[in-house]
Amino acid sequence: MRIVKKKQLAGSLKELEYLNIPIPGKQKKASDCLAGLAFLYPGQRIPESGYLLHPTEEFLYIKSGRILVETQTGSEIAEKGDLIFMPPREPHSNINIADQQAEILWCRSNS
């Protein structure tokens, strides 16, 4: 897991060079991608138990709220404006730890 904080996204392009995450052999067309919005109520966990596990990379953008992102190796808090990169096959869960609904924009390839 990698979380890029909103304040890091506000930097110059030179400062953001490390955000370039090349994925060899993964040049995909839009038809190969899945994307959507997830809405989590305060205290809601996705999934309800266990972990999510995707065969491909996933990006999540926190549109609102505070999310506790848990993996099998640790946890980190992502807030409004933060971007999360989840490597393929990394078990993870998302918990809304705010007192208001959270909104997450997610995107991953379909294969």
C-alpha positions in Angstrom: 0.0 0.0 0.0 1.1 3.5 -0.7 -0.8 6.7 0.3 0.1 10.0 -1.3 -1.1 12.8 1.0 -3.0 15.7 -0.5 -0.2 18.2 0.4 2.2 16.0 -1.7 -0.2 16.2 -4.7 0.0 20.1 -4.6 3.8 20.1 -5.3 5.6 20.9 -8.5 5.9 18.2 -11.2 9.5 17.7 -10.3 8.6 16.9 -6.7 6.0 14.4 -8.0 8.3 12.4 -10.2 8.3 9.6 -7.7 4.5 9.2 -8.2 5.2 7.7 -11.7 4.5 4.0 -11.0 5.4 2.1 -14.2 3.5 -1.1 -14.6 5.3 -3.2 -17.3 3.1 -5.0 -19.7 0.0 -3.3 -18.2 -0.8 -0.8 -21.0 -4.6 -1.1 -21.0 -7.5 0.5 -22.8 -10.4 2.1 -21.0 -12.5 -0.9 -21.8 -10.2 -3.0 -19.6 -10.8 -0.8 -16.5 -13.4 -0.8 -13.7 -14.2 2.3 -11.8 -16.8 3.5 -9.4 -17.8 5.4 -6.2 -18.0 3.8 -2.9 -20.0 5.4 -0.1 -19.2 4.3 3.5 -21.3 5.3 6.5 -19.5 6.2 9.7 -18.0 3.1 11.2 -18.7 1.0 8.0 -16.1 -1.5 6.9 -15.6 -2.8 3.4 -15.6 -5.8 3.3 -17.7 -6.5 6.5 -15.1 -9.1 7.5 -11.8 -10.4 6.0 -10.0 -8.5 3.2 -10.5 -7.4 -0.4 -8.1 -9.0 -2.8 -7.8 -8.0 -6.4 -5.5 -9.6 -9.1 -4.5 -6.1 -10.4 -3.4 -2.7 -9.1 -6.0 -0.4 -7.6 -6.1 3.3 -7.1 -8.4 4.9 -4.6 -9.0 8.7 -4.3 -10.6 9.9 -1.0 -13.2 12.4 -2.1 -14.5 13.0 1.5 -14.1 11.5 5.0 -11.3 9.7 6.8 -10.5 6.1 6.0 -8.5 3.6 7.9 -6.8 1.4 5.3 -5.8 -1.9 6.8 -3.5 -4.5 5.3 -2.0 -7.7 6.8 1.2 -5.7 7.5 -0.2 -2.6 9.0 -2.7 0.3 8.7 -2.7 3.9 7.7 -5.2 6.8 7.6 -6.2 8.4 4.3 -8.2 11.7 4.3 -10.0 13.8 1.8 -7.7 14.5 -1.2 -5.3 11.6 -0.5 -4.6 9.0 -3.2 -4.0 5.3 -2.4 -2.1 2.9 -4.5 -2.8 -0.8 -3.7 -0.5 -3.3 -5.3 -2.0 -6.5 -6.9 -3.0 -9.2 -4.6 -2.5 -7.1 -1.4 -5.3 -8.0 1.0 -6.9 -4.8 2.4 -10.0 -3.3 4.0 -11.3 0.2 4.3 -13.1 1.6 7.4 -14.8 5.0 7.6 -13.4 6.4 10.9 -15.2 9.8 10.5 -18.5 10.9 11.8 -19.9 11.6 8.4 -20.3 9.6 5.2 -17.1 9.0 3.2 -16.8 8.9 -0.5 -14.1 6.9 -2.4 -13.4 7.0 -6.1 -11.7 3.7 -7.1 -10.2 2.4 -10.3 -8.5 -0.9 -11.3 -8.0 -2.9 -14.4 -10.3 -5.8 -15.2 -7.5 -8.2 -16.0 
